Structure formats: C-alpha cells, structure tokens
C-alpha cells in the first residue's frame, strides 16, 4: 500500500510542552522528554489506512487502534504513544485538567501528538463530531491504563527504564523527537 505524502521536515511546525508532575500523574517529570505536537503533517485527504501504511513503512511504531480519546485523564506507564489525528478536530488536555500548568491544545486531522509515557491526556471537547486518531506504539509495545490514583505508584517506576525513540516515528532518520 502506498504511503501518504507528508509535510517536508523543513516546513514542519512543531510545539513542545514540558508539563510538571501533578498529584499522582508524572507527566514529563520522569524522563524529561516533552510532549511534541507536529502540526499538519498529513494532508486533509489522507485516510486512516494511509496513515497506518506510512507509520508501518517508517517502522518505528506499530498502529494498534482507531478511536477517539477518552474523556477521563489517563496515562501510560509501559510505553510512549504516537497519536495521528485521522478525522475531525478536538480540544485536548495534556497533564490533567486540574493541573494549572497543563497544556490545552486544539488538534485537527493531519496533526500528530508524540506523548511520552506518564503524560496525562484526555478529550475535553470534540469540536466537529467524529474526532478519531490512529494510536501507535514503539515496536508494538503493549499499553496500560493509569489514572493517577493511589496504588499506581509502582507502575511509574517502569517509565524510568523506557528507551526514547532512536528514529522519528513520522520522518525516520531525522525529525523532532531526535532533538529533545
């Protein structure tokens, strides 16, 4: 299957967010890797299948699902996550909606979020209806669900040992994840 054309790296606009720990949500405090947003990577005509094909061709992450984002703050302690917006537009919260140092962003079809393990995230508002993402993980790692509640503290220890990306999940041998 062919891959989707993407925005050339030299034209890519990115946003980075360092989000401090909040209550029992570690955010970017453990590995000190930022939340990265790649704006308008994929053109509006790109289908979810083409996104999956592109990710599989680059080979850094494996697409595992197509869905919206949960409206409850959650994070993953077992893996980093790459979220490619495949449909719609939504206001998302990273870092917990109660965290005064959270990042609230509007992402739309074609954007990509690279979410480090430990960063809380949730859907605040689906702005157009039908918001959907392709969720992918390095090397096909399994993801867990953590909610920042008592009893999860031991799972956060695993975040320390997770390796960071050796290649960019969208651009391969070059790209924003390699410069953080």
Backbone torsions as a table, in degrees:
resi	resn	phi	psi	omega
1	UNK	NA	137.8	-179.2
2	UNK	-69.1	156.3	175.9
3	UNK	-92.6	163.0	179.8
4	UNK	-82.2	143.5	171.0
5	UNK	-67.1	144.7	-180.0
6	UNK	-126.0	163.4	176.7
7	UNK	-59.8	130.7	177.3
8	UNK	-57.7	142.5	-177.0
9	UNK	-54.6	-39.8	-178.1
10	UNK	-67.6	-18.4	179.2
11	UNK	-101.3	-4.5	-175.6
12	UNK	-69.4	132.7	172.8
13	UNK	-101.3	130.3	-179.7
14	UNK	-125.0	158.3	171.3
15	UNK	-129.0	140.9	178.0
16	UNK	-124.9	144.7	-178.9
17	UNK	-137.0	125.0	169.9
18	UNK	-100.8	120.0	-173.9
19	UNK	-119.3	118.7	-178.0
20	UNK	-68.8	159.6	176.0
21	UNK	-56.9	148.2	177.9
22	UNK	-141.9	118.7	-175.2
23	UNK	51.6	-120.9	-177.9
24	UNK	-103.4	22.6	175.6
25	UNK	-107.9	113.4	-173.6
26	UNK	-70.3	-27.3	-176.5
27	UNK	52.5	-132.5	-175.5
28	UNK	-93.7	12.9	-172.6
29	UNK	-75.6	-19.2	-174.5
30	UNK	-87.0	-54.1	-178.6
31	UNK	-97.4	-11.3	-179.9
32	UNK	59.7	32.3	173.0
33	UNK	-101.7	133.8	-175.1
34	UNK	-80.1	158.5	163.4
35	UNK	-67.5	129.8	-179.5
36	UNK	-117.2	132.4	173.5
37	UNK	-115.1	125.5	173.5
38	UNK	-102.2	116.9	-176.0
39	UNK	-89.0	131.5	173.5
40	UNK	53.1	48.3	177.7
41	UNK	-68.8	-50.2	-176.8
42	UNK	-99.2	138.6	177.6
43	UNK	-65.3	157.2	-177.0
44	UNK	-58.0	-24.9	-178.7
45	UNK	-79.3	-4.8	-175.5
46	UNK	-70.3	130.0	178.4
47	UNK	-88.3	160.6	174.1
48	UNK	-56.4	-36.6	179.2
49	UNK	-63.6	-39.2	178.0
50	UNK	-68.5	-36.8	175.5
51	UNK	-61.2	-48.4	179.8
52	UNK	-60.0	-41.5	179.0
53	UNK	-63.5	-43.5	178.9
54	UNK	-61.0	-48.0	-179.8
55	UNK	-60.5	-42.2	-180.0
56	UNK	-66.2	-36.8	178.6
57	UNK	-66.8	-43.1	177.2
58	UNK	-64.4	-39.9	170.9
59	UNK	82.3	11.3	-179.8
60	UNK	-86.2	-39.7	178.0
61	UNK	-125.0	157.7	176.9
62	UNK	-114.1	124.5	176.0
63	UNK	-62.7	135.4	-177.6
64	UNK	-124.9	-20.4	-178.8
65	UNK	-160.1	163.6	170.0
66	UNK	-127.2	122.7	-177.6
67	UNK	-170.0	176.7	173.5
68	UNK	-85.0	-171.0	174.9
69	UNK	-103.2	142.1	177.8
70	UNK	-62.4	146.8	-179.3
71	UNK	-86.8	4.7	175.8
72	UNK	-108.3	136.6	177.4
73	UNK	-60.4	130.1	177.5
74	UNK	-148.5	163.3	174.5
75	UNK	-147.6	170.6	-179.6
76	UNK	-118.2	133.2	179.7
77	UNK	-101.3	-11.4	-173.4
78	UNK	-101.1	-7.8	-175.8
79	UNK	-167.5	156.5	166.9
80	UNK	-80.1	164.4	-174.7
81	UNK	-135.9	140.3	174.9
82	UNK	-117.6	119.5	-177.3
83	UNK	-113.2	114.4	178.3
84	UNK	-103.3	119.9	-177.6
85	UNK	-75.8	117.3	-174.5
86	UNK	-105.9	-10.3	-179.9
87	UNK	-162.6	139.6	170.9
88	UNK	80.9	-163.3	-175.7
89	UNK	-152.2	137.0	-177.1
90	UNK	-149.6	155.7	172.2
91	UNK	-96.6	121.5	-176.6
92	UNK	-116.6	154.6	176.6
93	UNK	-120.1	132.3	175.6
94	UNK	-119.4	127.3	177.2
95	UNK	106.6	-3.0	-179.5
96	UNK	99.6	130.7	-178.6
97	UNK	-65.7	-13.7	178.1
98	UNK	-96.5	-6.4	-178.5
99	UNK	-80.9	118.5	179.5
100	UNK	-64.2	-16.3	179.2
101	UNK	-106.9	25.8	177.9
102	UNK	-70.5	167.4	172.4
103	UNK	-114.6	119.3	173.2
104	UNK	-106.6	123.2	-176.9
105	UNK	-134.0	152.3	171.8
106	UNK	-102.2	120.8	177.2
107	UNK	-114.5	146.5	-177.9
108	UNK	-132.9	169.8	179.0
109	UNK	-48.7	129.8	-179.8
110	UNK	102.2	-17.7	178.0
111	UNK	-81.8	159.8	177.9
112	UNK	-134.5	136.8	173.5
113	UNK	-115.7	127.2	173.1
114	UNK	-102.1	110.0	-171.8
115	UNK	-107.2	109.3	178.0
116	UNK	-63.7	149.9	175.2
117	UNK	-52.5	137.2	177.8
118	UNK	97.1	-14.3	-178.7
119	UNK	-83.2	118.0	176.8
120	UNK	-66.1	143.5	177.9
121	UNK	-150.9	149.8	179.5
122	UNK	-160.8	156.1	174.1
123	UNK	-82.3	125.9	174.1
124	UNK	-95.0	-41.1	-177.3
125	UNK	-159.8	126.8	172.2
126	UNK	-83.4	110.9	-169.6
127	UNK	-82.6	-19.1	-177.7
128	UNK	-127.8	-8.3	-172.2
129	UNK	83.0	139.3	177.3
130	UNK	81.4	21.3	178.4
131	UNK	-62.2	127.5	-178.9
132	UNK	-145.8	149.1	-179.7
133	UNK	-129.8	159.2	166.6
134	UNK	-101.9	116.3	179.9
135	UNK	-94.9	130.1	-175.7
136	UNK	-138.4	155.2	-174.5
137	UNK	-138.2	145.8	-179.2
138	UNK	-56.9	130.4	175.9
139	UNK	54.9	20.3	-179.7
140	UNK	71.8	21.1	179.7
141	UNK	-53.6	152.2	176.3
142	UNK	-84.2	139.5	179.0
143	UNK	-101.2	148.5	175.0
144	UNK	-113.9	173.8	178.0
145	UNK	-121.0	122.1	175.3
146	UNK	-123.8	147.5	-174.7
147	UNK	-122.9	6.7	-179.5
148	UNK	73.3	38.2	-179.8
149	UNK	-114.9	160.0	179.1
150	UNK	-56.6	142.3	-178.9
151	UNK	100.7	-12.5	179.6
152	UNK	-96.7	-2.4	-174.7
153	UNK	-54.7	-40.1	-179.3
154	UNK	-64.0	-30.7	-180.0
155	UNK	-69.2	-25.0	-179.2
156	UNK	-70.3	-23.1	178.0
157	UNK	-60.1	-34.3	-179.2
158	UNK	-63.5	-25.0	-179.2
159	UNK	-63.0	-35.9	-177.8
160	UNK	-57.5	-36.8	-175.1
161	UNK	-89.5	-2.3	-179.3
162	UNK	-72.2	132.2	175.1
163	UNK	-74.6	152.4	175.8
164	UNK	-89.6	171.4	-177.8
165	UNK	-64.6	131.5	174.2
166	UNK	-90.8	-18.3	174.2
167	UNK	-136.8	155.5	179.6
168	UNK	-74.9	134.2	-177.3
169	UNK	-66.9	-19.1	-179.6
170	UNK	-105.3	-41.3	-172.4
171	UNK	-105.3	-10.0	177.3
172	UNK	84.1	-117.7	-172.0
173	UNK	-71.9	-13.9	175.2
174	UNK	-127.3	167.4	173.7
175	UNK	140.2	165.0	-173.1
176	UNK	-58.4	-35.8	-177.7
177	UNK	-64.6	-21.4	-177.2
178	UNK	-80.3	-14.2	-177.6
179	UNK	-101.6	11.8	-178.8
180	UNK	-110.1	NA	NA
